[in-house]
């Protein structure tokens, strides 16, 4: 079973840059998208053999997620559940983030598939406090799901976990996506029982990234960040076959990341 995650940075834009060809070539069972930047009805993009599920932001042209799948789910959920939000400290920023189409969960008989577009802490870290609350809420949500059945979770998590995960860690320290606080929350998520599948297979591989700024010819120079992930419940470790980052695929400022699994 192959699972793909890709922040497309505007699905309508990337459709003019070979998206359908990349979709077909990757030939995934699950194809999860982040930052679709769409409202319902703005694009009719279906593929034979796939069902699709969409979560739209209330704000037009912003955020948004989608999943194409060959496997009909038992149930579909959008956003973080109200009971999870209620367990967090009061935070209007968190409530706003939960209206931005950031999470889709598909339930199957033996596992869940979750895609997330984690909020960016933004320039000046003005959204960092709410981002911390989001990370706590999302981790709690995943642990609740994991208590029921194993979880595959993917997406643009807007954090480079370790120094190996970005080109210039020293000059980016305490910038959005590489603050001590965000990195610590990601460590907590892994410690809650999840595997960073790329690092599972490639623990020491440097200079491979999933996002590059559009500025300063960053992609040409490979001055990037690894902020797109496939994580899974630790008890799925024996099912993992391979994890890849498709740096050869263009169209967005991110590239697709892949997980291959085989259930025994």
Wavefront OBJ file of the C-alpha trace (Angstrom):
o trace
v 0.000 0.000 0.000
v 1.403 3.364 -1.006
v 0.552 6.635 0.724
v 1.495 10.088 -0.599
v 1.335 13.491 1.080
v 1.856 16.772 -0.781
v 1.406 20.409 0.136
v 0.388 21.730 -3.276
v 0.315 25.438 -2.306
v -2.835 26.013 -4.324
v -4.374 23.061 -6.124
v -5.757 25.139 -8.979
v -2.269 26.552 -9.623
v -0.505 23.193 -9.506
v -3.060 21.693 -11.894
v -1.423 23.817 -14.564
v 1.990 22.434 -13.637
v 1.571 18.715 -14.245
v -0.368 17.694 -11.150
v -2.502 15.085 -12.916
v 0.581 13.508 -14.476
v 2.367 13.377 -11.110
v -0.758 11.975 -9.466
v -0.961 9.155 -12.006
v 2.767 8.413 -11.906
v 2.828 8.148 -8.112
v -0.042 5.625 -8.273
v -0.937 5.830 -4.574
v -3.668 4.165 -2.551
v -3.984 7.365 -0.513
v -3.055 10.777 -1.887
v -3.295 13.456 0.783
v -3.114 17.166 -0.047
v -2.541 20.244 2.063
v -2.939 23.957 1.326
v -5.451 23.374 -1.441
v -6.570 27.039 -1.135
v -10.027 26.292 -2.497
v -13.697 26.576 -1.733
v -16.231 23.903 -2.604
v -17.163 23.894 -6.289
v -14.107 25.815 -7.518
v -12.485 22.789 -9.124
v -13.860 19.497 -10.402
v -10.855 17.195 -10.237
v -11.608 13.508 -9.973
v -9.542 10.472 -10.921
v -10.888 7.059 -12.007
v -10.911 4.578 -9.153
v -10.622 7.216 -6.415
v -13.042 8.806 -3.997
v -12.127 12.219 -2.615
v -12.808 14.045 0.644
v -12.315 17.778 1.130
v -12.038 20.180 4.033
v -12.272 23.869 3.195
v -11.302 26.924 5.224
v -14.026 29.423 6.025
v -11.603 32.044 4.683
v -11.470 32.017 0.879
v -8.253 31.010 -0.889
v -6.614 29.823 2.314
v -5.403 26.570 3.852
v -7.575 23.497 3.144
v -6.917 19.757 2.836
v -8.083 16.830 0.725
v -7.621 13.064 0.477
v -8.018 10.935 -2.641
v -8.339 7.253 -1.827
v -8.951 3.959 -3.577
v -10.435 2.555 -0.366
v -13.868 3.613 0.840
v -13.663 4.551 4.537
v -15.996 3.449 7.296
v -16.272 7.064 8.431
v -14.859 10.521 7.696
v -14.236 13.333 10.183
v -13.180 16.920 9.559
v -11.230 19.162 11.919
v -10.440 18.526 15.565
v -13.410 17.256 17.602
v -15.168 19.650 19.955
v -14.389 17.442 22.961
v -10.660 17.715 22.200
v -10.856 21.502 21.841
v -12.776 21.665 25.131
v -9.877 20.010 26.966
v -7.456 22.764 25.930
v -6.996 26.132 27.682
v -9.330 28.762 26.212
v -7.667 30.035 23.036
v -9.502 31.931 20.327
v -6.554 31.319 18.019
v -7.047 27.556 18.329
v -10.746 27.875 17.588
v -9.964 29.966 14.522
v -7.371 27.434 13.336
v -10.026 24.738 13.585
v -12.160 26.596 11.006
v -9.351 26.531 8.435
v -9.891 23.081 6.909
v -6.702 21.663 8.426
v -7.563 18.052 9.337
v -9.278 15.105 7.637
v -9.544 11.664 9.255
v -10.537 8.510 7.394
v -11.403 5.451 9.462
v -10.867 1.885 8.248
v -11.313 -1.484 9.876
v -7.694 -1.782 11.016
v -6.330 1.786 10.993
v -6.933 5.505 10.573
v -5.440 7.819 7.948
v -5.143 11.451 9.056
v -3.876 14.403 7.051
v -3.006 17.724 8.675
v -1.889 21.162 7.604
v -0.368 22.411 10.840
v -0.714 26.165 11.423
v 2.382 28.258 10.749
v 3.618 30.338 13.683
v 4.067 33.182 11.157
v 6.420 36.141 11.014
v 7.329 37.498 14.399
v 5.951 34.262 15.893
v 2.648 36.066 16.368
v 0.735 32.799 16.212
v 3.202 30.707 18.234
v 1.155 30.574 21.443
v -1.919 29.299 19.622
v 0.277 26.958 17.587
v 1.489 25.416 20.867
v -2.116 24.845 21.928
v -2.854 23.366 18.493
v 0.063 20.956 18.823
v -1.209 19.821 22.225
v -4.741 19.370 20.896
v -3.602 17.494 17.802
v -1.348 15.203 19.849
v -4.226 14.438 22.215
v -6.478 13.703 19.236
v -3.958 11.289 17.733
v -3.430 9.484 21.027
v -7.197 9.037 21.389
v -7.372 7.560 17.885
v -4.294 5.421 18.586
v -5.987 3.970 21.658
v -8.653 2.552 19.325
v -6.584 1.382 16.339
v -3.251 2.294 14.687
v -2.850 5.621 12.912
v -1.061 6.833 9.783
v -0.740 10.620 9.931
v 0.779 12.884 7.300
v 1.071 16.435 6.238
v 2.882 19.718 6.306
v 3.598 19.896 10.027
v 5.437 23.202 9.719
v 8.410 22.148 11.837
v 11.891 20.917 11.029
v 12.525 18.564 13.920
v 16.319 18.424 14.112
v 19.218 20.412 12.681
v 19.680 17.742 9.995
v 16.188 18.628 8.742
v 17.069 22.045 7.316
v 19.960 23.554 5.410
v 20.716 26.497 7.692
v 19.807 25.605 11.278
v 21.979 28.241 12.941
v 20.588 31.238 11.070
v 17.001 29.924 11.325
v 17.041 29.162 15.051
v 13.876 30.616 16.633
v 12.370 31.408 13.247
v 8.884 30.017 12.578
v 9.191 26.280 11.996
v 12.464 25.943 13.880
v 11.756 27.323 17.332
v 12.739 25.332 20.381
v 9.063 25.262 21.338
v 7.840 23.754 18.048
v 10.633 21.202 17.961
v 9.874 20.151 21.537
v 6.194 19.629 20.685
v 7.204 17.397 17.770
v 9.450 15.399 20.116
v 6.487 15.011 22.468
v 4.381 13.697 19.591
v 6.949 11.041 18.740
v 7.280 10.135 22.419
v 3.500 9.668 22.551
v 3.989 6.566 20.394
v 4.624 7.627 16.804
v 7.417 6.995 14.291
v 8.890 9.548 11.877
v 8.968 7.063 9.013
v 11.557 8.859 6.876
v 14.032 8.980 9.753
v 13.194 5.362 10.570
v 14.656 4.341 7.206
v 17.166 7.184 6.754
v 18.367 8.205 10.226
v 21.473 10.059 9.074
v 20.537 11.264 5.588
v 21.225 14.977 5.290
v 20.520 17.475 2.512
v 17.112 16.065 1.605
v 14.174 18.375 2.108
v 10.490 18.717 1.253
v 10.083 22.522 1.128
v 12.129 25.337 -0.383
v 11.423 29.062 -0.308
v 10.534 30.626 -3.634
v 13.120 33.292 -2.794
v 16.865 33.344 -3.376
v 16.830 30.368 -5.797
v 16.498 28.153 -2.734
v 15.471 25.020 -4.599
v 18.296 25.335 -7.113
v 20.700 25.604 -4.178
v 18.830 22.892 -2.214
v 18.525 25.278 0.721
v 15.411 23.613 2.073
v 13.540 22.280 5.086
v 12.023 18.849 5.795
v 8.654 19.826 7.220
v 6.389 17.279 5.469
v 6.020 13.916 7.170
v 4.463 10.505 7.310
v 4.197 9.365 10.922
v 2.620 6.167 12.127
v 1.776 4.387 15.351
v 4.826 2.644 16.755
v 3.114 -0.745 16.600
v 2.961 -0.451 12.803
v 6.759 -0.545 12.571
v 6.868 -4.105 11.226
v 4.538 -3.068 8.393
v 6.822 -0.306 7.107
v 8.501 -1.038 3.758
v 9.993 2.272 2.566
v 9.814 6.057 2.930
v 10.803 8.484 0.186
v 10.897 12.200 -0.561
v 10.183 12.971 -4.223
v 12.513 15.913 -4.752
v 12.304 15.332 -8.507
v 8.636 16.387 -8.615
v 7.937 20.089 -9.124
v 4.805 22.225 -9.275
v 4.733 23.498 -5.691
v 7.266 24.892 -3.239
v 6.873 21.517 -1.492
v 7.424 18.085 -3.002
v 5.503 14.864 -2.300
v 6.545 12.535 0.500
v 5.778 8.825 0.341
v 5.263 5.907 2.691
v 5.018 2.289 1.552
v 3.565 -0.321 3.895
v 2.689 -4.010 3.706
v 0.386 -5.652 6.218
v 1.457 -9.159 7.173
l 1 2 3 4 5 6 7 8 9 10 11 12 13 14 15 16 17 18 19 20 21 22 23 24 25 26 27 28 29 30 31 32 33 34 35 36 37 38 39 40 41 42 43 44 45 46 47 48 49 50 51 52 53 54 55 56 57 58 59 60 61 62 63 64 65 66 67 68 69 70 71 72 73 74 75 76 77 78 79 80 81 82 83 84 85 86 87 88 89 90 91 92 93 94 95 96 97 98 99 100 101 102 103 104 105 106 107 108 109 110 111 112 113 114 115 116 117 118 119 120 121 122 123 124 125 126 127 128 129 130 131 132 133 134 135 136 137 138 139 140 141 142 143 144 145 146 147 148 149 150 151 152 153 154 155 156 157 158 159 160 161 162 163 164 165 166 167 168 169 170 171 172 173 174 175 176 177 178 179 180 181 182 183 184 185 186 187 188 189 190 191 192 193 194 195 196 197 198 199 200 201 202 203 204 205 206 207 208 209 210 211 212 213 214 215 216 217 218 219 220 221 222 223 224 225 226 227 228 229 230 231 232 233 234 235 236 237 238 239 240 241 242 243 244 245 246 247 248 249 250 251 252 253 254 255 256 257 258 259 260 261 262 263 264
